[in-house]
Amino acid sequence: MLEPNDQIAVNTLFILGLMTLFGWWTIKKHYDNAWNIEKLQIELNNLKYKTSDFDKETEKDIAILRAETINIVQSMRKMQDDIIEGKQNDINIDAKYRIKLNAIDEMLEQTSISEGIDLKDGVAFDPMKNRTSAEKRAYDKLAKQISGSNI
C-alpha cells in the first residue's frame, strides 16, 4: 500500500497524463478541421477558374431565374395597381351613395315642409315601417356594406 503522499503524487500524474492526452487530441482535431477547411477553399478556387458546360448551364439557369423574377415583380406591381384602383372604386361608390343619401334627405325635408311636418319635433320618416322581415334584413345588410362595417 502506498503512503498518502505517494497516492497524491500518483493521482496527480494520472490527471496530468489525461490532460496531456486530451490536449493532444484537441490539437489534432483542430489541425484536421483546419486541413478540411483549406481543402474546401482550394476546391472553391479551382471551381472559380474552371470553364465547362456546367458554367453554361448555370448561366442559362441564372437568366431564367432573372426573367422569372422580373415577371414576379411586374405582376406584383400590377396587383398593387389593381388594389389601389379597387380602393379608389370603393371611395367613388361611397361618395355616390353619400350624394344619393343627401338627395333623399333633401327630398324628405322638402316633403315634410310641404306637408307641414317638422322633423325636429321627433316626427321622422321611417323607411322600415311597412317592410317584411326579409326586406329589413336585406336593408340592414346593404347599409352595413355601404358603411363599410363588418357583416
Secondary structure, 3 states (H helix, E strand, C coil): CCCHHHHHHHHHHHHHHHHHHHHHHHHHHHHHHHHHHHHHHHHHHHHHHCCCHHHHHHHHHHHHHHHHHHHHHHHHHHHHHHHHHHHHHHHHHHHHHHHHHHHHHHHHHHHHHHHCCCHHHCCCCCCCCCCCHHHHHHHHHHHHHHHCCCC
